[in-house]
Amino acid sequence: MADSMLVDSPVPQEIDEGLYSRQLYVLGKEAMLKMQNASVLIIGLKGLGVEIAKNVALAGVKSLSLYDPEPVAISDLSSQFFLDESAVGSNRAEVTAPRLAELNAYVPISVITDLSEATLSNYKCIVATNLSLEEQVRINTFTHERDIGFIAADNRGLFGQLFVDFGSSFTIIDQTGEEPHTGIVSDIEADGTVTMLDDNRHGLEDGDYVKFTEVEGMPKLNDGNPHKIEVLGPYAFRINIDESYGKYVKNGLYTQVKVPKEIHFESLSSQLANPEYIISDYAKFDRPPQLHLGFQALQAFQTRHSGKLPRPYNSEDASELFQLSQEIAVQFPTILGEASVDEKLIKELAHQATGDIPGIVAFFGGLIAQEVLKNCSSKFGPVKQWLYFDSLESLPSNEEFPRTAETTKPLGSRYDGQIAVFGKAFQEKIANLKVFLVGSGAIGCEMLKNWAMMGLGSGPDGKIIITDNDSIEKSNLNRQFLFRPKDVGKNKSDVAAVAVQHMNPDLTGKIESKLDKVGHETENIFDDDFWKGLDFVTNALDNVEARTYVDRRCIFYKKPLLESGTLGTKGNTQVVIPNLTESYSSSQDPPEKSIPLCTLRSFPNKIDHTIAWAKSLFQGYFFDSPESVNLYLSQPNYVEQTLKQNPDIKGTLENISNLLNKRPYSFDDCIKWARLEFETKFNGDIKQLLYNFPKDAKTSTGAPFWSGPKRAPEPLVFDINNSDHFNFVVGGANLLAYIYGLKAPVASFDDYKKVIDSTKIPEFTPRSGINIAATENEAEEQEKTLAGSIDDNEIRKIAASLPEPSTLAGYRLNPIEFEKDDDTNHHIEFISAASNCRALNYAIETADAHKTKFIAGKIIPAIATTTALVTGLVCLELYKVVDGKDDIEQYKNGFINLALPFIGFSEPIKSARGKYNKKDFDQIWDRFDLEGNITLQQLLDHFKEKEGLEISMLSYGVSLLYASFFPPKKIKERLSLDLTTLIKQVSKKDIPDHVNYLIFEVCCDDEEGEDVEVPYICVSI
């Protein structure tokens, strides 16, 4: 076996969490480590093969080998983003390997030159693209017998095919990747019926397994063995138990158990005649059998014509392919059953066979790479066994962009793969688009790569503007593939712009990168002329606020918006078309469920509660309190001003007093402070809680107080050898030192021990008269009572104890803002330790720092495979936008979950309509457009005469300019004023120079005198 190693990096025994942080939240450590010991072979290095290789390399397998004996052709550049024209004529694999090696130093890349059985046996998974069916069968026969993963795929224009075989026996350790469902038991009946506490849904399905802990009265149920369930409803399930389990008394927790599942695959030779499909689009459920025949017919056509595919829109070749499909249908009658071969569909496949579309490549490249990772890690459910996909809706109008043998013939250009499908005229339109990409992170990088391959914006009138105010971090490199280690610290948009110009030199000078955040504060930069000059906008953002702002801008300027997002293996796409679909903001996710105050303060029952508590502790200790000190030292009359705004002024002043009057002067003082805080939070406060509510306490109904979600805690006794106890002191001491500007030495365990042992711990004495809320209603009542029961004398007393700000002139503390990504700053160390100590108080299973960082940092899990697939779908919608399709049924919003796997589409929702005075209007896209700086009287008259509407209220932003209930004198004074003068007079603000439109909201009565909803008013000035 010939083998040329280009990168020789040892496989890490530990996972580089700095690089793989977001991916770890998707796969988990067990699957990641398993994947890092798997070698993968990619056969075929045209666009699809290299897209798969890119995603697999980013994910971090043990090694990646490439095989392709063919030279680079100019048409390869339609989707092969690692190559340029200088590579034409060179071996595909050899010129691709060095570029691929740059992506991940942990993944050695090699080029092989034969596919013998001895070579194939070296790999855990083999992917074949652009390979003859005969060779696919040969390789698969070998791999199937040895349970080596085998994946075969092809893309032909807007069509694609995927086959998966992981051997006769393959075990999945986790089918979905979702967090195990957990809950609190309310009751367990003798027949095994388990009901949930407080009508909480269990979220389980028939056949799932659960284990139990802390069930009183049924000790046998707590032995850790999993029990298979039968779902009885959303709040109950049944397990199989008998009398030997005993009788339920109280309490109990259930936890879903992920039981490994064994599945079986058939070989390619068997599946050719009896295929098993996964449906990729339920609107086309009848197409997979047709395409199964069509792709086999393409293989037969190539065999007959020395490897050549049907020529673009050649009627003779299309007829031959149809005939071959019919012959195969006769040979394998079970494929179509009673149906006949779809002549139109098969001939369309022939027309596009030489096509190479970046969107299809990205879609299949992401999907297939995830299948490779499934095989290597045994995590998530694989495709069984065929998946066919097409996006024929992306074809433009044949009237405006005719597709014939002449208009689609190859021109010897890098865009021939796209021209073969859409024709030369449509390619020219793509090249001359002016587009705006908001964000250049994971989705932005993939989008720019696809656009570069498409030639979007590369024409004489074309342009791409990208903006991103973020810089590159190490963790970005795992999924934002335009960036390299040398780019860390640089601006994302600048680096991305340079990278894609290298991919496609036609974009040189056609990309403008900006560092400005898109929002109200930059409307002088992204002004009217900017928005008017765009053809469409694409979002590549990671937050809802920015997305909704861009959405509003697109609505105002009536620009199409392509929207997408990912969450681990899940992704979605949405297309927003003016005067046709609803907007992005028309629907919103439900608000995140908050943790009740009483649960957070006193009654946690799961790790999420203790992490939230620990994060709030961090915020109070190291940001809020130091910030309050700085405000006290810098703001005159701070106490009086705060008294008016803050009901918890007493607590705030006590914190200020402690920070100023008890400040540390050495690092040893910081250690002592942290040790004493440990005693307060995890011993004294717990003892006080148990003093208020003893373990044998009863509720007003006589039921045990400590039952259900309320777990009776135990005070912690400090143990320096307990890593959570010790890390609380280490993290707390270092953070306190930082806010006071004290130098924290590199202290050893013995250094800390010496100070801790010398710290005098006061004996705890419970206090009477301390009210602790036992329910959420009580917690809310306490908040209200606190707001109305300020003891002025006590406040004055505390305030009098504070040092005069004048005596501390220039003195300031350093508030610490939580930063999750720096593992050396003690932030996560402190929060993780504090959370785990509180979990130990309540006998809750602790979490490692990785999980704590995920929850406390609200990290969005991410993986390159999902990103690639989602951007592919967006680009397929882009063609429809360019064509200006006005049939909503041609557009598709996508929903995917690669873990299941699931791919689904829905038609966008049509924008809502409204009506006034028998006139219809679009509630999202329509408005009243008026010209000139007219007077208020003219505006009122216009609507009365032209629209039959009596304006009863008129507002500009938060300023009410006119209302029918105003005093007559005020109305008279304003009627003669022009609109800009009126706005300045009422708002007391000038209109910014860059503003060319005035937006007014109105309340109106119709001709019948009824209040009606109408569009807003836009006046150009």
ZIGIRA-V75503 format. One record per pair of residues at least 6 apart in sequence whose C-alpha atoms are under 6 Angstrom apart, sorted by sequence separation. I is the first residue (numbers start at 1). GAP is how many residues later the second one is. D is the distance in Angstrom with one decimal. If there is no record, write none. Layout:
BEGIN
[[I/GAP/D] [I/GAP/D]]
END
This chain:
BEGIN
[[154/6/5.8] [188/6/4.6] [231/6/4.3] [302/6/5.1] [374/6/5.9] [410/6/5.3] [457/6/4.5] [501/6/5.3] [565/6/5.6] [632/6/5.5] [698/6/4.6] [699/6/5.2] [706/6/5.7] [720/6/5.2] [773/6/5.0] [896/6/5.4] [914/6/5.7] [943/6/5.3] [944/6/5.5] [955/6/5.2] [984/6/5.5] [1005/6/4.4] [154/7/5.3] [187/7/5.9] [230/7/5.5] [302/7/5.7] [310/7/5.2] [457/7/5.9] [501/7/5.4] [565/7/5.6] [576/7/5.6] [698/7/4.7] [839/7/6.0] [896/7/4.4] [914/7/5.2] [954/7/5.6] [1004/7/5.8] [1005/7/5.9] [101/8/5.9] [153/8/5.4] [187/8/5.4] [230/8/5.1] [564/8/5.5] [697/8/5.4] [895/8/6.0] [913/8/5.6] [954/8/5.0] [1004/8/5.9] [153/9/4.5] [186/9/5.5] [213/9/4.8] [229/9/5.5] [564/9/4.2] [600/9/5.9] [895/9/5.1] [913/9/4.6] [914/9/5.8] [953/9/5.5] [152/10/5.9] [186/10/5.1] [212/10/5.3] [229/10/5.0] [563/10/5.7] [836/10/5.2] [894/10/5.9] [913/10/5.4] [953/10/4.3] [152/11/5.1] [185/11/5.0] [186/11/4.5] [408/11/5.4] [563/11/5.0] [894/11/4.6] [912/11/5.6] [952/11/5.5] [151/12/5.6] [185/12/5.6] [408/12/4.6] [893/12/5.5] [952/12/5.1] [151/13/4.7] [184/13/5.7] [211/13/5.8] [562/13/4.9] [892/13/5.9] [893/13/5.3] [482/14/5.9] [892/14/5.6] [73/15/5.4] [150/15/5.2] [211/15/4.7] [408/15/4.5] [473/15/5.3] [561/15/5.0] [892/15/5.1] [893/15/6.0] [1001/15/5.0] [72/16/4.7] [210/16/5.2] [407/16/5.1] [472/16/4.9] [560/16/5.6] [1000/16/5.9] [72/17/5.1] [149/17/4.3] [209/17/5.7] [210/17/5.3] [407/17/5.7] [472/17/5.1] [560/17/4.8] [832/17/5.6] [1000/17/5.0] [71/18/5.0] [72/18/5.6] [209/18/5.2] [471/18/5.6] [472/18/5.7] [889/18/5.9] [999/18/5.8] [71/19/5.0] [209/19/4.4] [471/19/5.4] [494/19/5.6] [999/19/4.8] [71/20/4.3] [72/20/5.3] [147/20/4.1] [208/20/5.8] [209/20/5.9] [403/20/5.6] [471/20/4.3] [472/20/5.7] [493/20/5.5] [558/20/5.5] [832/20/5.8] [998/20/5.7] [70/21/5.8] [71/21/5.4] [207/21/5.8] [208/21/5.7] [471/21/5.2] [998/21/5.1] [207/22/5.6] [997/22/5.5] [38/23/5.7] [39/23/5.2] [41/23/5.9] [125/23/5.8] [127/23/5.9] [129/23/5.9] [144/23/4.6] [536/23/5.4] [538/23/5.6] [997/23/4.4] [38/24/5.1] [39/24/4.8] [40/24/5.0] [41/24/4.7] [42/24/5.1] [43/24/4.8] [44/24/5.0] [124/24/5.4] [125/24/4.3] [126/24/5.0] [127/24/4.7] [128/24/4.7] [129/24/5.2] [206/24/4.9] [322/24/5.9] [431/24/5.5] [433/24/5.1] [536/24/4.9] [537/24/4.9] [538/24/4.7] [539/24/5.3] [996/24/5.8] [997/24/5.9] [36/25/4.4] [37/25/4.9] [39/25/5.9] [41/25/5.9] [68/25/5.4] [125/25/5.8] [127/25/5.8] [129/25/5.7] [206/25/5.3] [220/25/5.5] [431/25/4.6] [432/25/5.2] [468/25/5.5] [996/25/5.4] [35/26/5.5] [36/26/4.6] [67/26/6.0] [430/26/5.1] [431/26/4.6] [467/26/5.9] [66/27/6.0] [218/27/5.3] [297/27/5.4] [431/27/4.8] [432/27/4.7] [629/27/5.3] [218/28/5.0] [297/28/5.2] [431/28/4.5] [434/28/5.2] [436/28/6.0] [438/28/5.9] [439/28/5.7] [440/28/6.0] [959/28/5.9] [218/29/6.0] [318/29/4.8] [432/29/4.8] [433/29/4.7] [434/29/4.6] [435/29/5.1] [436/29/4.9] [437/29/4.7] [438/29/5.5] [439/29/4.9] [686/29/5.5] [217/30/5.4] [218/30/5.8] [432/30/3.8] [434/30/5.9] [436/30/5.9] [217/31/4.8] [294/31/5.8] [431/31/5.9] [47/32/4.6] [217/32/5.0] [293/32/5.5] [318/32/5.1] [683/32/4.5] [47/33/4.2] [201/33/5.2] [202/33/5.9] [216/33/5.4] [682/33/5.9] [683/33/5.3] [46/34/5.8] [201/34/5.0] [216/34/5.3] [682/34/5.6] [445/35/5.9] [215/36/5.3] [215/37/3.9] [442/37/5.8] [445/37/5.9] [548/37/5.8] [820/37/5.8] [214/38/4.6] [313/38/4.2] [442/38/4.5] [937/38/4.8] [196/39/5.5] [213/39/5.7] [312/39/4.6] [936/39/4.9] [195/40/5.9] [213/40/5.3] [310/40/5.6] [312/40/5.9] [195/41/4.4] [212/41/5.6] [935/41/5.8] [194/42/5.5] [212/42/4.6] [935/42/5.3] [194/43/5.4] [211/43/5.6] [935/43/3.8] [63/44/5.1] [65/44/5.7] [193/44/5.8] [194/44/5.8] [211/44/5.5] [934/44/5.3] [935/44/5.6] [956/44/5.0] [62/45/5.9] [63/45/5.0] [64/45/5.1] [65/45/4.7] [66/45/4.8] [67/45/5.5] [193/45/4.3] [210/45/5.3] [955/45/5.6] [58/46/6.0] [65/46/5.6] [192/46/5.1] [210/46/4.3] [289/46/6.0] [465/46/5.8] [467/46/5.7] [469/46/4.4] [933/46/6.0] [955/46/5.4] [192/47/4.9] [209/47/5.8] [210/47/5.1] [463/47/4.9] [464/47/4.8] [465/47/4.8] [466/47/5.0] [467/47/4.4] [468/47/5.0] [469/47/5.5] [954/47/5.9] [192/48/5.8] [209/48/5.3] [458/48/5.5] [463/48/6.0] [465/48/6.0] [467/48/5.4] [469/48/5.7] [954/48/4.7] [192/49/5.7] [458/49/4.9] [953/49/5.5] [953/50/5.0] [11/51/6.0] [952/51/5.5] [294/52/5.9] [452/52/5.8] [951/52/5.9] [952/52/5.4] [440/53/5.6] [951/53/4.4] [675/54/5.7] [950/54/5.4] [674/55/4.9] [949/55/6.0] [950/55/5.1] [949/56/5.7] [949/57/4.9] [674/58/5.4] [273/59/5.7] [674/59/5.6] [948/59/5.8] [188/60/5.9] [356/61/4.3] [357/61/5.7] [355/62/4.3] [356/62/5.9] [671/62/4.8] [355/63/5.9] [670/63/4.6] [355/65/5.2] [355/66/5.5] [185/67/5.2] [185/68/5.6] [184/69/4.6] [352/69/5.3] [183/70/5.8] [183/71/5.5] [182/72/5.6] [182/73/4.4] [740/73/5.5] [181/74/5.9] [739/74/5.3] [181/75/5.2] [739/75/4.2] [180/76/5.1] [739/76/5.9] [688/78/5.4] [40/83/5.5] [39/84/5.0] [43/84/5.9] [39/85/5.5] [40/85/5.0] [41/85/4.8] [42/85/4.9] [43/85/4.6] [44/85/5.0] [38/86/5.6] [40/86/5.9] [43/86/5.8] [44/86/5.7] [173/87/4.4] [172/88/5.5] [927/88/4.8] [931/88/5.6] [932/88/5.8] [933/88/5.4] [172/89/5.1] [927/89/5.3] [928/89/4.7] [929/89/4.9] [930/89/4.7] [931/89/5.1] [932/89/4.9] [171/90/5.5] [927/90/5.9] [928/90/5.9] [929/90/5.9] [171/91/4.3] [313/91/5.6] [314/91/5.7] [170/92/5.5] [313/92/4.8] [358/92/5.6] [170/93/5.4] [312/93/5.8] [169/94/5.9] [169/95/4.9] [731/95/5.2] [168/96/4.9] [444/96/5.2] [9/97/5.5] [168/97/5.1] [443/97/5.3] [167/98/5.5] [731/98/5.9] [9/99/5.9] [435/99/5.6] [731/99/4.6] [8/100/5.2] [165/100/5.6] [288/100/5.6] [434/100/5.2] [435/100/5.8] [7/101/4.6] [434/101/5.4] [435/101/5.4] [436/101/4.9] [437/101/4.9] [438/101/5.0] [439/101/4.8] [7/102/5.7] [435/102/5.8] [437/102/6.0] [438/102/5.6] [439/102/5.5] [728/102/5.4] [6/103/5.7] [5/105/4.6] [728/105/5.1] [4/106/5.4] [727/106/5.8] [728/106/5.9] [4/107/5.5] [603/107/5.5] [3/108/5.7] [277/108/5.9] [312/108/5.7] [3/109/5.0] [276/109/5.5] [277/109/4.7] [278/109/5.3] [724/109/4.6] [2/110/5.6] [277/110/5.8] [2/111/5.6] [715/126/6.0] [714/127/5.0] [713/128/5.2] [713/129/4.5] [647/140/4.5] [650/145/6.0] [657/145/5.7] [633/172/4.9] [598/177/5.9] [598/178/5.5] [598/181/6.0] [630/182/5.7] [626/187/5.8] [627/188/5.8] [626/189/5.3] [623/192/4.5] [622/193/5.9] [623/193/5.0] [622/194/5.5] [157/195/4.9] [157/196/5.8] [156/197/4.7] [157/198/4.0] [156/199/5.6] [157/199/5.1] [157/200/5.7] [176/204/5.4] [173/205/5.8] [174/205/5.2] [175/205/4.2] [172/206/4.9] [173/206/5.6] [174/206/5.6] [175/206/4.9] [172/207/5.7] [615/216/5.9] [614/217/5.2] [614/220/5.5] [164/221/5.0] [614/221/5.1] [163/222/5.5] [163/223/4.6] [162/224/5.6] [611/224/4.9] [162/225/5.1] [610/225/4.8] [161/226/6.0] [161/227/4.7] [160/228/5.8] [160/229/5.3] [159/230/5.9] [159/231/4.3] [158/232/5.4] [158/233/5.4] [79/279/5.4] [568/293/4.7] [567/294/5.8] [568/294/4.4] [568/295/6.0] [569/297/5.6] [48/313/5.1] [52/313/4.6] [56/313/5.7] [51/314/5.0] [55/314/6.0] [48/317/5.8] [52/317/5.1] [574/319/4.7] [573/320/5.3] [573/321/4.9] [572/322/5.3] [572/323/4.5] [571/324/5.9] [571/325/5.2] [570/326/5.5] [570/327/4.3] [582/327/5.8] [569/328/5.4] [581/328/5.7] [582/328/5.6] [569/329/5.1] [581/329/4.3] [582/329/4.1] [569/330/5.9] [580/330/5.9] [581/330/4.6] [580/331/5.9] [78/336/5.2] [77/337/5.0] [78/337/5.1] [38/338/5.8] [75/339/5.2] [78/339/5.4] [74/340/5.6] [35/341/4.9] [75/341/5.6] [35/342/4.8] [34/343/5.3] [31/346/4.7] [579/346/5.6] [79/374/5.5] [78/375/5.5] [479/385/4.6] [58/420/5.4] [81/422/5.9] [443/424/5.8] [447/424/5.9] [19/455/5.8] [19/456/4.5] [251/456/6.0] [18/457/5.5] [251/457/5.6] [19/459/5.9] [524/470/5.5] [394/485/5.6] [394/486/5.3] [396/487/5.4] [370/495/5.9] [393/497/5.7] [366/499/4.1] [366/500/6.0] [366/502/4.9] [366/503/4.6] [362/506/5.3] [363/506/3.9] [362/507/5.5] [363/509/4.6] [362/510/4.7] [359/513/4.0] [359/516/5.2] [359/517/5.6] [381/518/5.9] [380/519/4.8] [381/519/5.1] [26/542/5.4] [280/623/5.3] [281/623/5.9] [176/723/5.5] [176/724/5.8] [55/809/5.9] [55/810/5.9] [26/835/5.8] [25/836/5.3] [22/839/4.9] [23/839/5.4] [22/840/5.1] [23/840/5.2]]
END
